[in-house]
Amino acid sequence: INDRVTELTYVCERMIEILQKENDALDKQDATVLSETFDEKDKLSRLYERHCRALGREKNGLAEVDEEVRVKLKELGNEMDALVAKNARILKQNIELNRRVLYRFADVAKKMTPHSGIYPKDANIGVKAEATAPISLNETL
C-alpha cells in the first residue's frame, strides 16, 4: 500500500504542476501550452482515479499509512481541487466569452446578408440598398 500511496503522491504533485501551468496559459490565452499538457494530464488523471479506487477497496484504507504521509496527501488533494476549480472557472469564462463573440458575428452577418423578406418602399434590399438604382422589368412585351 505504501508504494501505491507514494505513486499517488507523485501523481498529485505532477498534476498540481500541470494545472498551474494550464491556468497560467489560460490567463495568457496560450493554446499551445494546453495542447502540450493534454496527454500527460489525461494519463495522470486516469492513474489518480485507479489509485483512489484501489485505496478505497483496501480493508484498512489509508490507516496503515503514516500520519505525516496522510496529511501531505490530503493537502495535495486540497491544492489540486482548488486548481481544478480555478481551471474550470477560467474555461467557463472563456467559453462564455467565445459564445458572445460568435453571437455578435452571427448578428452582424444576418444584418449584412440581403434577404427577400420585406421590401422597403424604394424596393431596394441589402447593405448598399441606398446606392443601387431600382430596376423594373416589363414582361408584357
N, C-alpha and C positions, 0 to 999 in steps of 0.2 A: 504493500500500500504506500510505503514511503517513496518508492520510485514513481508511482502514479502522481502523488502529491508534488514531488519535485518537478515532474514534467508539466503538471498543471500550473505550477508557479511560473515556470518559464513561459508557457503559453500566455498567461495573463500579462506578464511583463512585456512580451513582444507585441501583444495586441494593444497594450497601452501606448507603446511607441508608434505603432501604425495609426492608431486612432488620433493621436496628437498630430502626426504628420498629415493625415487626411483633413482634420479640422483646420489646420493652418492653410492647406491647399484650397479648401472650400472658401475660407475667408478671402484668399487671394484670387479665387476663381481660376486655379491652375489644374486643368483636367488631366494633364499628363501624369501628375503625381497620383491621381486617383486610379488611373489605369495601371500604373506600376504596382500599386499595393493590393489590387483586387484579388489576384490569385493567392497570394500569401495569406491575406485576411480570410479568404474563403476556407483554405486548408486549416488554418489555426482555429477558426470558429467551429469547424466540424470536430477537430481534435478536442477542443474545450468541451463541447457537448458530450462526446463519448466518455471523457474522463469524469465529468459531473454525473452522468448516468451510472457509470461503474461505481463511483463512490457512494451514490445513493443506494445501490444494491448491496453494498457491503453490510455485513451484520452490525458492526460497531461504527460504521461510517468513519468519521474523522476522529473518533475517540482515541484511537491508537496513536494518533499523530501528536507530536509535541505541541504544547500550548502556544509557544512562540511562532511555530510554523502556521498553526491555525489562524492566529491573529494576523500574521502577514498575509495569508491567503485571503482572509476576509477584507483587509484593507485594499488589496489589489483588486478584488471583486468590486468593492465600492467605487474605487477610482475608475475602473473600467465601465461600470454602469453610468457614472457621471459623464464620461467621454462619449459613450454611445448615445446618451440623451442629448448632448450638445450636437453630436453629429446628425442625429435625426432632426433636431430643430433647425439647423443650418440647411439641411437638404429640403425640408418642407418650405422654408423661406425662399430658397432658390426655385423650387418648383412653382410656387405661387407667383413669384416674380416673372418667371418664364411664361406662365399661363396668361398673366395680364398682358405681357408684351405681345404674345401671339394673338390674343383677342383684339388688341389695338390694331395690329396689322390686318386682321380679318375685317375689322370695321372699315378701315381705310380702303381696302381692296373692294369691299361692297359698294362704297360710295363712289369709287372711281370707275367701276365697271358699268358700261352702258347696258341698259336693260329696256325691255319694251313694256314696262309696267304702265305707267300713266304718262301720257304725253302732255307737255305744257301747252299753253295757248299758241306759242310760236312753232310747235311741232318738232322742236329740237330736243335731243336727249344726249346724255353723256357729259363728260367733264368740259369739253370745249364747245358746248352747245351754242353759246353766245356767238362764237366765231364762225360757225358754219351757216351757210345760206340754205334756206328751205328749198327743197326740191319737190316739184309737183309733176305727176305723171298723168297724162290724159290718155286713157285706154280706149276712148271711143273712136279713135281714128282707125 
